[in-house]
Each structure stands twice: as structure tokens, then as C-alpha cells.
Amino acid sequence: MSPFFIERGRGSRVWDVDGNEYIDFVNSLLSISLGYQDPDVRKAVDAQLDEGTIFSLPHPIEVKVAEKLVEMVPCAEMVRFGKNGSDATAGAIRLARAYTGRDHVAVCGYHGWQDWYIGSTARNLGVPQAVRDLTHTFMYNDIGSLEAIFKDYPDGLAAVILEPMNIAEPRPGFLEEVKDLCARHKALLVFDETITGFRFARGGAQELFGVTPDLATFGKGMANGYPIAAVVGRAEIMRLMEEIFYSFTFGGETLSLAASLAVLEKIDREPVLATIHRQGEKVRDGLRELIAKHGLGDVCSVAGHPSWTFFVIKDTEAYGMWHLKTLYLQEMFARGILTVGTHNISYAHSDADVARLLDCYDEILIMLKTVVDNRNIEEFLRAKPLEPLFKVR
């Protein structure tokens, strides 16, 4: 029922290899922040292409992007570039271990594919037990679950790393409590802002919530789809980057840096974030009204920041949420909406795109209400029910 290959994209739209057109609310897992083929990004990349993509020594654009990050991000005093979010989070953890001389890490949320993190999930095949034993998971908005880890390893935690927000907002004081706990135990606080950076606020979620970590990681939308990531933080910690091994052949590749500079400058020049938030609020508020209209408040809800909201489906007496989500996705794809159950808003999403999305929800919620009440999902489902890979949020 779902498309397999996307052939091209422009603005808020993508086309698959069979010529089907979709309004894209996945946006390459939030990597596309301005829209496909944004003209300012394309212009900057084309200009850089004339100079070259990679050199035997650093290109000055590395300094320009680093200086822009230091200007924008509260915790950023120094910067080191990578190519994806997993690079950045793994680099931050290695840095924290070098700085503290400790091995254990507390995690909350999703932090990439590297052994140090993925070993703490159900997708740990191939990760040595010795590595898995060093990572400990705590629950978001539950400070007691983090306190328990510090109690078990009072002098052993190098860092606490978390997404400052994902599906739920931080309860009042939660992030401050995490920061205080880290300070008392001399562990570093790392914000994984791979998604929240340059989306929730100009300086990321740390600016939005007023809590400054020791280190932070960025990626995804910072270059509108070009591969780049960054570790930023306090200078006294970041200087250890010269001592640990954090090196990439393509770490200073200039096309992604040019794209990133174009994105960051456009955020300052145009109402990028205000527009994203406004369109996201329309989706969130409109969907909540539709859920109430169709009497599905016990089954469905909407959560998350306006720029990244989640359509949440609960289990019912007759069906698990994955059966219902399969039907929901099947019908969204059939109506020309590309989604994974989230609304990843870009600067290119228009009022018409939002209206079309809500019209589709209006139709699909009628169907969901029918199968929940009549227990007849088999009459509508044309695909095998989805199975989850693993749950991290």
C-alpha cells in the first residue's frame, strides 16, 4: 500500500517512481526544514560546487558555519562537525567519557545506531554485552528514574544524554532537575538536538526551555537535507576534541557546509520558524477538533511541539494500535499524504497543504470510528498489520 521509492521532490511535494504525487509530512525524517530544492540552499550549493567539494586542508566555510552556530546556540563556545546525528552523539559521549574519566551513560530518547546507544534497545544484535552494560535508560519527565541510576553509579556516570523534548513537553522543572542532578554528581549534561535544533527555536530547545547543557548535538534540518552534524559545547570540554579521535574524511565537505550556512542565515532573515510553528499549530488544533467531532478521544490524540506533532493511536478492546495505524497509513497514502504518523512541518507547507491533510483526516477518522465500533477492520485493511521495530519514545 505504500510507495517504495521517491524519485524527486520540490517544495512540500514528492513524486514516487510510479508518478504518484504526495504532500510530504515525513520530510526525510525531519531533515528537510525549508522544503525540497529550496532556492536559497540550491544557490549556495551551486556556488560552492564551482569552488570544489573537499580539499586537503580546511575550507574557510567551516569557520563561518562554526561562528554562526556559536552565535545562535546558548551552550556553543566551540564546534566540531560530523556527517549525521549518530556521529555527533557518539562524539559527545566519547568526549564526556574523556573529560570525566568515567564510563557509564544514562540515556533517554533516540540517539542513533552506534553501539554505545543502540545496545540499550531491543535492536542490540551484534553489540557486545560489555558495551551494553555501560548504558542505562531512564524515563522522560521521571526524575526518580534518573536518580536511581545515579544511586547505582554515584561516581560512574560520564554523561546524561536526552532529547530535551520529543512527544511530551517537559513538565515544569524537569530539565532543571536533570541539570542540577548532573552538576551534583559531576556528570555532563548533553542535549541531543538532532531534531529540535533550528526547529523548536533559533537556538534549539535549550533556548526555548531556558536550560543550557554542557554539550549539544545537531543535525537533520540544519542543512535542509545535506549530510552534516555538529557537536557544540563549553570550550573547556570541547578542547578535548584534539585528544580524542573524532575524524571524518568528508567531515569538512563544503556543499553541506554551504547548505547549512544558507539555512541558518535564512532562519535569521525570514520568518521560517514562525511559519513552521503557525502551520503546525493549524494541524494540531484542527486534528484535535476532528478527533472530538468523530468521538475518538478515547482512541486518538495529538502530542508534541507544533513543528513535530504525533498522531497517537491507542489499543482498543478489539484491535491493537498497530492494526489501526496500518489502516490509517494505508488510507493516507491512498489520498496522497506521505506520513509515518507524525507531522514534520517544513517552511514550504502551505495553507492548502494543511487543509488537504485535515480533509484526509476527516475522511479517515470516519473509517477508524467505524472499525472501532463495529470491529470490522478486515473489511477495510488491504495489507498485513505493521510490526514495531523497537520503542524509544
C-alpha positions in Angstrom: 0.0 0.0 0.0 3.0 2.3 0.5 5.4 3.8 -2.1 8.8 2.2 -2.2 11.0 4.7 -4.0 10.8 8.5 -4.2 12.2 9.9 -7.4 12.1 13.7 -6.9 10.8 16.4 -4.6 10.0 20.1 -4.8 8.7 22.3 -2.0 6.3 20.3 0.1 5.7 17.6 -2.6 7.4 14.4 -3.6 6.8 12.0 -6.5 7.4 8.3 -6.4 8.8 6.2 -9.3 5.3 5.4 -10.5 4.4 9.1 -10.8 2.3 9.4 -7.7 2.3 12.8 -6.1 2.4 13.2 -2.3 2.3 16.0 0.2 5.3 15.0 2.3 4.9 15.2 6.1 7.9 13.0 6.7 10.4 15.3 5.1 13.2 12.8 5.2 12.7 12.2 8.9 12.8 16.0 9.7 15.9 16.6 7.6 14.0 18.9 5.2 13.2 22.0 7.1 12.8 24.6 4.3 11.3 22.3 1.6 12.8 20.3 -1.2 15.0 22.2 -3.6 14.9 25.4 -1.6 16.2 28.1 -4.0 18.5 29.8 -1.4 20.1 26.5 -0.4 20.4 25.4 -4.1 22.0 28.7 -5.0 24.6 28.4 -2.2 25.4 24.8 -3.1 25.8 25.6 -6.8 28.2 28.5 -6.0 30.2 26.2 -3.7 30.3 23.5 -6.3 32.2 25.8 -8.6 35.0 26.1 -5.9 35.1 22.4 -5.0 33.6 19.9 -2.5 36.6 18.7 -0.5 40.2 19.7 -0.1 43.5 18.7 1.6 43.1 21.5 4.2 40.0 23.0 5.8 37.9 25.4 3.8 37.0 28.8 5.3 33.3 28.0 5.3 33.9 25.7 8.2 34.8 28.7 10.3 31.8 30.6 9.0 29.3 27.9 10.0 31.0 27.4 13.3 30.8 31.1 14.1 27.1 31.1 13.2 26.4 28.1 15.5 28.3 29.8 18.4 26.2 33.0 17.8 22.9 31.1 17.7 23.2 28.2 20.3 23.4 29.1 24.0 25.8 26.4 25.0 28.0 26.6 21.9 31.5 28.0 22.5 33.3 25.7 20.1 32.1 23.4 17.3 33.1 20.2 15.6 31.4 18.8 12.5 30.3 15.3 11.6 28.1 13.9 8.9 25.0 12.6 10.7 23.3 12.6 14.1 24.9 9.3 15.2 28.4 10.8 14.6 27.5 13.7 16.8 26.0 11.8 19.7 28.8 9.2 19.7 31.3 12.0 19.6 29.7 13.8 22.5 29.7 10.6 24.6 33.3 9.9 23.9 34.1 13.5 24.8 32.2 13.2 28.0 34.0 10.0 28.9 37.4 11.6 28.2 36.5 14.7 30.2 35.1 12.9 33.3 37.2 9.7 33.2 34.0 7.7 33.7 32.4 5.0 31.5 28.6 4.8 32.3 25.9 6.8 30.4 22.3 7.5 31.1 20.0 7.9 28.1 16.5 9.0 27.3 15.1 9.1 23.8 16.7 8.0 20.5 20.4 8.7 19.9 21.4 6.8 16.7 22.8 3.5 15.6 26.2 3.4 17.3 27.0 0.6 19.8 27.1 2.8 22.9 23.4 3.6 22.5 21.7 1.0 20.4 22.9 -1.7 22.7 20.4 -0.3 25.3 17.5 -1.1 22.9 15.9 -4.3 21.6 17.9 -3.8 18.4 21.2 -4.8 20.1 22.2 -7.7 17.9 26.0 -7.5 17.4 26.7 -5.2 20.3 28.9 -6.8 23.0 27.4 -7.3 26.4 30.3 -5.3 28.0 29.2 -2.3 25.9 25.5 -2.8 26.6 26.2 -2.8 30.4 27.5 0.8 30.3 24.3 2.4 29.0 21.3 2.9 31.3 17.8 4.1 30.2 15.7 6.5 32.3 12.1 7.8 31.7 11.3 11.2 30.4 9.7 13.5 33.0 10.5 11.0 35.7 13.4 12.4 37.7 13.2 9.5 40.1 14.2 7.1 37.3 17.4 9.1 36.7 18.1 9.4 40.4 18.0 5.6 40.7 20.8 5.4 38.1 22.9 7.9 39.9 22.3 5.9 43.1 23.6 2.7 41.4 26.6 4.5 39.9 27.2 7.5 42.2 30.7 8.2 40.7 30.4 6.3 37.5 28.2 8.4 35.1 30.1 10.3 32.5 27.0 11.9 30.9 23.3 12.1 30.9 22.0 12.5 27.3 18.4 13.1 26.3 16.2 14.7 23.7 15.1 17.8 25.6 11.6 17.2 24.1 10.0 14.6 21.9 6.4 13.5 22.1 5.7 15.1 25.5 6.6 18.5 26.8 9.0 18.7 29.8 7.0 19.1 33.0 7.8 22.3 34.9 11.3 22.0 36.4 12.2 18.6 34.9 15.1 19.8 32.7 16.3 22.0 35.5 16.3 19.0 37.9 18.2 16.9 35.4 20.8 19.6 35.1 21.1 20.0 38.8 21.5 16.2 39.3 24.3 16.2 36.7 26.1 19.1 38.4 25.9 17.5 41.8 27.4 14.2 40.5 29.9 15.9 38.2 28.4 14.3 35.1 28.0 16.2 31.9 24.5 17.1 30.6 24.2 16.5 26.8 21.1 17.6 24.8 20.5 15.7 21.7 19.1 18.4 19.5 19.4 16.5 16.2 15.6 17.1 15.7 14.8 20.0 18.0 17.7 22.2 16.8 16.7 25.0 14.4 13.2 23.8 14.6 11.8 24.4 18.1 13.7 27.8 18.3 16.6 29.7 16.8 18.9 28.3 19.4 17.2 24.9 19.8 15.1 23.5 22.6 17.8 24.8 25.1 16.8 28.3 24.1 13.1 27.5 24.2 13.2 26.0 27.7 15.9 28.1 29.1 18.2 25.3 30.2 21.8 25.3 28.9 23.6 21.9 28.7 27.3 21.3 28.8 27.2 19.8 25.3 24.7 19.5 22.5 24.4 17.7 19.2 22.7 18.9 16.0 22.0 17.5 12.6 19.0 16.8 10.3 17.4 20.1 9.4 20.5 22.3 9.9 21.3 21.9 6.1 17.9 21.1 4.6 18.8 17.6 3.7 22.5 17.8 3.1 24.6 15.5 5.3 26.1 17.4 8.2 26.0 17.2 12.0 27.7 19.1 14.8 28.9 18.7 18.4 28.9 22.0 20.3 29.6 23.0 23.9 31.7 24.5 26.6 35.2 25.3 25.4 37.0 23.6 28.2 35.3 20.3 27.3 35.4 20.8 23.5 39.1 21.3 23.5 39.5 17.6 24.3 38.3 17.0 20.7 42.0 17.5 19.9 42.8 14.5 22.1 40.1 12.0 21.3 39.8 10.6 17.8 36.9 12.2 16.1 37.8 12.3 12.4 36.0 12.0 9.0 37.4 12.1 5.5 34.3 14.0 4.5 33.8 15.9 7.7 34.6 19.2 6.1 32.8 18.6 2.8 31.9 22.0 1.6 28.5 21.5 -0.1 26.8 20.5 3.1 28.5 23.4 5.0 27.3 25.8 2.3 23.8 24.4 2.6 23.9 24.7 6.4 25.1 28.4 6.3 22.2 29.2 3.8 19.7 27.5 6.2 20.9 29.3 9.3 21.1 32.7 7.6 17.6 32.2 6.1 16.2 31.4 9.6 17.5 34.8 10.7 16.4 36.6 7.5 12.9 35.2 7.1 10.0 34.0 9.3 11.0 30.4 8.9 10.3 29.2 12.4 7.3 31.4 13.0 5.8 30.0 9.8 6.6 26.4 10.7 5.1 26.8 14.1 2.0 28.5 12.8 1.3 25.8 10.2 2.0 23.1 12.8 -0.5 24.7 15.2 -3.1 24.6 12.5 -2.5 20.9 12.0 -2.5 20.2 15.8 -5.6 22.2 16.6 -7.5 21.2 13.5 -6.8 17.5 14.2 -7.9 17.8 17.8 -11.2 19.3 16.7 -11.7 16.4 14.2 -10.9 13.8 16.9 -13.6 15.3 19.1 -16.0 15.7 16.2 -15.8 12.0 15.5 -15.9 10.8 19.1 -12.5 9.3 19.1 -11.0 11.0 22.1 -10.5 7.6 23.9 -8.6 6.2 20.9 -6.7 9.0 19.3 -4.8 12.1 20.4 -2.2 14.7 19.2 1.0 15.4 21.1 4.3 17.1 20.5 5.7 20.5 19.5 3.8 22.3 16.7 6.8 21.7 14.3 6.8 18.0 15.0 3.4 16.6 16.2 2.4 13.0 16.7 -0.9 11.3 15.8 -1.2 8.9 18.7 -3.4 5.8 18.4 -4.2 3.6 21.4 -5.0 0.0 21.7 -8.7 -0.8 21.8 -10.6 -3.9 23.1 -10.8 -5.4 19.6 -7.5 -4.1 18.0 -4.0 -3.2 18.9 -2.8 0.2 17.8 -0.6 -1.3 15.1 -3.7 -2.7 13.3 -5.3 0.7 13.4 -2.2 2.5 12.4 -1.8 0.2 9.4 -5.3 1.2 8.2 -4.6 4.9 8.9 -1.3 4.8 6.9 -2.9 2.8 4.1 -5.6 5.4 3.6 -3.3 8.4 4.0 -1.0 7.0 1.2 -4.1 6.4 -1.0 -5.1 10.1 -0.6 -1.6 11.4 -1.5 -0.3 12.1 2.0 3.1 10.8 3.0 3.4 10.3 6.7 4.6 7.9 9.4 2.1 9.1 11.9 3.9 12.4 12.6 3.5 15.9 11.0 7.0 17.1 10.3 6.4 20.6 9.1 8.6 22.5 6.7 8.7 26.1 5.7 7.2 25.0 2.3 4.0 23.6 3.7 1.2 25.9 2.5 -2.3 26.6 3.8 -3.6 24.4 1.0 -1.3 21.5 2.2 -2.6 21.8 5.7 -6.2 22.0 4.6 -5.7 18.9 2.4 -4.2 17.0 5.3 -7.1 17.8 7.6 -9.6 16.9 4.9 -7.9 13.5 4.7 -8.1 13.1 8.5 -11.8 13.9 8.4 -12.4 11.1 6.0 -10.1 8.6 7.7 -11.4 9.2 11.2 -14.8 8.2 10.0 -13.3 4.9 8.9 -11.4 4.4 12.2 -14.6 5.2 14.1 -16.5 2.6 12.1 -13.9 -0.2 12.7 -13.6 0.6 16.4 -17.3 0.5 16.9 -18.2 -2.4 14.6 -15.0 -4.4 14.9 -14.8 -5.0 11.2 -11.3 -3.8 10.3 -10.8 -6.8 8.0 -13.3 -5.2 5.6 -11.0 -2.2 5.1 -7.5 -3.5 5.6 -5.6 -4.4 2.4 -2.2 -5.0 4.0 -0.6 -7.0 6.7 -0.6 -5.2 10.1 2.6 -3.3 10.9 5.0 -4.6 13.5 7.2 -2.3 15.5 10.9 -2.3 15.2 11.5 -1.0 18.7 10.1 1.7 21.0 12.3 4.5 22.2 9.8 7.3 22.9 
